Structures are given as C-alpha cells and as structure tokens.
Amino acid sequence: MYTNQDDLPGDYHAHSDAPVIHLFAGPYVTVGAQRQEVPEGSKQLLAFVALRRRRVERRQAAGTLWPFGNEERASGNRVRRTGSATRMV
C-alpha cells in the first residue's frame, strides 16, 4: 500500500495525470497535485469499487451497500451516488 506520492512505483510518475483513489483519511481522489473531495453520499460506493479492483455490476454494489430495502430504493440510492461520484472525477 502506498501512503504518499513519493512511495509510488517509478513508472507511475509518467502518468501523474491519472486519478488516484486514497482510502485512508478520506476517501478522496487526486489528479496530479489537485485533491478532489468525495461527496459524503458517494464515499461508500467509491471505497467498495476501489477495493474490488475490477468491474462491479450495479445490482451487486446496490445489494451489498444497501441490503435492507427494496430493489427500487437501492436502485435510487445507486443512481444518486454514482452520479455524484461521476461528476467528481
């Protein structure tokens, strides 16, 4: 696990404009030297997807993060949070 920019692998710096997700003391995203805060309602979703490290189906994310409630409500939560997370990056 990398704790700061100096600890990243050497080839990372060639792509320093790539977004980096920081889960500790956040989560937040950096693009280059610019820090982007994550909206409160999107933090769980961002952390879930980042920890999976692969594509996550919407139903799987909604069912995992919001297991109590009907599918309609979980779907609504998902849409609101993915919209916030998408606008952020």
C-alpha positions in Angstrom: 0.0 0.0 0.0 1.3 3.4 -0.9 0.9 6.1 1.6 2.1 9.1 -0.4 3.1 10.1 -3.9 6.8 9.5 -3.2 6.2 5.8 -2.4 4.5 5.1 -5.8 6.3 2.9 -8.3 8.7 4.8 -10.7 6.6 4.3 -13.8 3.6 5.9 -12.0 5.1 9.3 -12.3 5.0 9.1 -16.1 1.1 9.0 -15.8 0.8 11.6 -13.0 -2.4 12.9 -14.5 -4.2 9.6 -13.8 -6.7 9.7 -11.0 -5.6 8.1 -7.7 -8.1 7.0 -5.1 -7.0 7.4 -1.5 -9.0 5.4 1.0 -7.2 6.4 4.2 -8.1 9.8 5.7 -10.8 10.1 3.1 -11.7 8.7 0.7 -10.6 11.4 -1.7 -9.2 11.4 -5.3 -6.1 13.2 -6.6 -5.4 14.1 -10.2 -1.9 15.2 -10.4 -1.4 17.5 -7.4 -5.1 18.5 -7.2 -7.2 16.9 -4.5 -10.8 16.2 -5.2 -13.1 15.6 -2.2 -15.7 12.9 -2.5 -19.3 13.8 -1.7 -20.4 12.1 1.6 -23.0 10.0 -0.1 -20.5 8.6 -2.6 -17.8 7.5 -0.2 -19.1 4.0 0.5 -19.6 3.3 -3.2 -16.1 4.6 -4.2 -14.4 2.6 -1.5 -16.4 -0.6 -2.4 -15.5 -0.3 -6.1 -11.8 0.6 -5.4 -11.4 -2.4 -3.1 -12.9 -4.8 -5.6 -10.3 -3.6 -8.2 -12.4 -4.8 -11.1 -15.7 -4.0 -12.7 -18.7 -4.1 -10.3 -22.2 -4.7 -11.6 -24.7 -2.0 -10.3 -27.0 -4.6 -8.7 -24.1 -6.2 -6.8 -23.0 -2.8 -5.5 -26.5 -1.8 -4.5 -27.3 -5.1 -2.9 -24.1 -5.1 -0.9 -24.2 -1.4 0.2 -27.9 -1.2 0.8 -29.1 -4.7 1.6 -32.1 -3.6 3.6 -34.9 -2.1 1.5 -36.5 -2.9 -1.8 -34.8 -3.0 -5.2 -36.4 0.3 -6.2 -34.9 2.1 -3.2 -31.5 0.5 -3.7 -31.5 1.5 -7.4 -32.4 5.1 -6.5 -29.6 5.3 -4.0 -27.2 3.8 -6.5 -28.2 6.3 -9.2 -27.7 9.3 -6.9 -24.3 8.1 -5.6 -22.9 7.1 -9.0 -24.0 10.5 -10.4 -22.2 12.3 -7.6 -19.1 10.2 -8.0 -19.0 10.6 -11.8 -19.3 14.4 -11.6 -16.4 14.5 -9.1 -13.8 12.9 -11.5 
